[in-house]
Amino acid sequence: MNHQARLQALSEFLKARRARLLPQEAGIAPGTRRRTPGLRREEVAQLAGVSTTWYTWLEQGRDIKVSTSVLDAVATALQLTVDERKYLYALALETSMNASYPTKEETTQIPSSLQRILHELRSCPTIISDHRCHIVGWNEAAAHIFLDFEQIPFDQRNMIRLLFGRKEFQRLAINWEHFASGFLAIFRAYYGQYVEDEWYEQFLGEMRELHPDFNRMWEQSQVSSAPEVVLEFRHAKAGKMQFHLTSLQVHGSSDLRCSVYTPDPNSPTETKLMRLMERDALRSN
């Protein structure tokens, strides 16, 4: 992202996190004359041990010098998580954790060991995605639960794009916003990690223009490198299904993520999935 976009993202993030933190959670009496939820700027400044003017400039996205120690104090005042702290540092210090970005060819070449894992997870729909949330690998179970990703061009095979642009995804998840929010949290973590990659600004601009719901949810989104989400699907062929989503980083030269949808052991989801796959296999033969 360019310099101005980075400062704007920093401003939006700080405002959202300040609004999220209740006064009593920060040890401050709520009072009776608050017009907006969350803390006031001067209260964050006081908790962080900085001047109100300096914090106001930081939150307004002004081009000011910041240090790691002061950011630590602001992060503590806002009670940021580990992932949120990393996001704050990346935006405020204009640093990227990765100097180079994996190319399309690098991310689409999934290691044979990972391919084996995809195959072995027969009863767990599993998707492999890159640092831009492009889907680069999936197993048979994922194709049955979601859709046949092979029929979608690579540049459109983006999890965020599909979540907001394909009705199949919106009809599938009963708690769709919860489903989408988990991936937006991951995407925001990447957004901060790859702070120098201009692709993100172009993609965000496109999504905001095409999908009004995206802009609202993006402004409210959390930051998490590995959120755990419980999902309830209403599959057109299999009916009600429940999954636990576990998102794992794949260590290696390419920045890949493995998203595993594990059937809820207290539901008939796995049995329904296996029957669905068997029926579809018989029809294809």
Residue pairs with C-beta under 8 A, 6 or more apart in sequence:
1 9
1 191
1 195
1 196
1 197
1 198
1 200
1 201
2 198
2 201
3 63
3 94
5 201
6 91
6 94
6 195
7 61
7 62
7 63
7 91
8 61
9 91
9 191
10 58
10 61
10 88
10 91
10 92
11 59
11 60
11 61
12 219
13 87
13 88
13 91
14 58
14 59
14 74
14 78
14 88
15 59
16 219
16 220
17 78
17 80
17 84
18 38
18 39
18 41
18 44
18 59
18 78
19 36
19 37
19 38
20 38
21 38
21 39
21 78
21 79
22 30
22 37
22 38
23 29
23 30
23 31
23 34
23 38
23 39
23 43
24 30
25 79
26 39
26 43
26 47
26 77
26 79
28 39
28 43
34 40
39 47
41 52
41 55
41 56
41 59
42 52
42 55
44 55
44 74
44 77
44 78
45 51
45 52
45 54
45 55
45 56
46 52
47 76
47 77
48 55
48 70
48 73
48 74
48 76
48 77
49 73
50 70
50 73
50 74
54 64
55 74
57 64
58 64
58 66
58 74
58 92
66 92
66 93
68 89
68 93
71 88
71 89
71 92
71 93
74 88
75 84
75 85
75 88
80 88
81 223
81 224
83 189
83 223
83 224
83 225
84 222
84 223
86 97
86 189
86 192
86 193
86 223
87 188
87 189
87 191
87 192
87 223
88 192
89 95
90 96
90 97
90 192
90 193
90 195
91 192
91 195
94 195
95 195
96 193
96 194
96 195
96 196
96 197
97 193
97 194
98 193
98 194
98 255
101 131
101 194
101 197
102 130
102 131
102 253
102 254
102 255
104 154
106 253
106 254
107 130
107 131
107 134
107 136
107 254
107 255
107 256
108 136
108 154
109 254
110 118
110 128
110 136
110 137
110 256
111 252
114 128
114 137
114 250
114 256
114 258
115 137
117 126
117 258
118 126
118 128
118 137
118 138
118 139
119 139
121 139
121 141
121 260
122 139
122 140
122 141
123 141
123 263
123 270
123 273
123 274
124 139
124 141
124 260
124 261
124 262
124 263
125 138
125 139
125 141
125 142
125 144
125 145
125 146
125 243
125 260
125 261
125 273
126 138
126 139
126 141
126 142
126 258
126 259
126 260
126 261
127 135
127 137
127 138
127 142
127 146
127 159
127 258
127 259
128 135
128 136
128 137
128 138
128 250
128 256
128 257
128 258
128 259
129 135
129 136
129 159
129 256
129 257
129 259
130 136
130 254
130 255
130 256
130 257
131 190
131 193
131 194
131 255
131 257
132 158
132 190
132 199
132 200
132 203
133 158
133 159
133 160
133 183
133 186
133 187
133 190
134 154
134 157
134 158
134 159
135 149
135 157
135 158
135 159
135 162
136 256
138 146
138 149
140 277
141 261
141 273
141 277
142 149
142 261
143 149
143 150
144 273
144 276
144 277
144 280
145 172
145 233
145 235
145 241
145 261
145 273
146 168
146 169
146 172
147 166
147 168
149 157
152 162
156 162
158 203
159 183
160 183
160 184
160 187
160 203
160 207
161 207
162 169
163 169
163 170
163 179
163 180
163 183
164 180
164 207
164 210
164 211
164 213
164 214
165 210
165 211
169 176
169 179
170 176
171 234
171 236
172 233
172 234
172 235
173 179
173 180
173 231
173 232
173 233
173 234
174 232
174 233
174 234
175 231
175 232
177 217
178 229
178 231
179 229
179 231
180 217
181 217
181 220
181 221
181 222
182 224
182 227
182 229
182 245
182 247
184 217
184 218
184 221
184 222
185 221
185 222
185 223
185 224
185 227
186 224
186 225
186 226
186 227
186 247
186 257
187 221
188 218
188 221
188 222
188 223
189 223
189 224
189 225
190 200
191 200
191 204
192 223
194 200
204 218
207 214
207 215
207 218
208 214
208 215
208 218
225 247
225 249
226 246
226 247
226 248
226 249
227 245
227 247
228 244
228 245
228 246
228 247
229 244
229 245
230 242
230 243
230 244
230 245
230 264
231 242
231 243
231 244
231 245
231 261
232 240
232 241
232 242
233 240
233 241
233 242
233 243
234 240
234 241
235 241
235 272
235 276
237 276
237 279
238 272
238 273
238 275
238 276
239 272
240 267
241 263
241 267
241 269
241 272
241 273
242 263
242 264
242 267
242 269
243 261
243 262
243 263
243 264
243 269
244 261
244 262
244 264
245 259
245 260
245 261
245 262
246 259
246 260
246 262
247 257
247 258
247 259
247 260
248 257
248 258
248 259
248 260
249 255
249 256
249 257
249 258
250 256
250 257
250 258
263 269
263 270
263 273
